[in-house]
Amino acid sequence: MSDTVGPVPEGRERTPRWGVAVVSGDSMRPALRAGDRLLVDYRRTPAPGDVVIARTPGRPVLIKRASQRRTTELGEPGWWLLSDAPDHGTDSRTFGVVAASDVLAVVVRRIWPLVRRRPVPDSRRA
């Protein structure tokens, strides 16, 4: 998980810093399970390996792992996002590179259920 506190991503200076996301589906198992509540940071700059919240065209907001920095078809900076369990969801292998501006937040840690409250597995700071 990145610990970058550098510049706030463009357009997010007035965004609340913290939020909560709820996992649905099995595409991020075993790291995350349906019903897990996650603390997210809307101002953190993602790094490869971080779990992020992102929007994709024509799909609901997704929770995926930022795998690699890439460039979109329009030449914008972006991310290749992958599921931890690709047989149970869609990721960049289906919808392509996601623009960096559509990566909304970085997952900081799981906060519910209490018995599993800890940093997300495989994070850079775990």
HUHUZI-V726863 format. One record per backbone hydrogen bond with DSSP energy under -0.5 kcal/mol. NH is the residue of the N-H (numbers start at 1). CO is the residue of the C=O. If there is no record, write none. Layout:
# HUHUZI-V726863
NH/CO ; NH/CO
This chain:
# HUHUZI-V726863
12/9 ; 15/12 ; 19/40 ; 21/38 ; 23/36 ; 29/26 ; 31/28 ; 32/28 ; 35/23 ; 36/33 ; 37/112 ; 38/21 ; 39/109 ; 40/19 ; 40/38 ; 41/106 ; 42/17 ; 42/40 ; 43/17 ; 44/41 ; 45/4 ; 46/44 ; 49/66 ; 50/47 ; 52/64 ; 53/105 ; 54/62 ; 55/102 ; 59/56 ; 62/54 ; 64/52 ; 64/62 ; 65/82 ; 66/50 ; 66/64 ; 67/65 ; 67/80 ; 68/80 ; 70/78 ; 72/76 ; 75/72 ; 78/70 ; 79/98 ; 80/68 ; 81/79 ; 82/65 ; 84/27 ; 85/27 ; 88/85 ; 89/86 ; 92/81 ; 94/91 ; 95/91 ; 96/92 ; 98/79 ; 100/77 ; 102/99 ; 103/100 ; 104/53 ; 104/102 ; 105/53 ; 106/41 ; 107/51 ; 108/39 ; 109/39 ; 110/118 ; 111/37 ; 112/37 ; 116/113 ; 117/114 ; 118/116 ; 123/120 ; 126/123
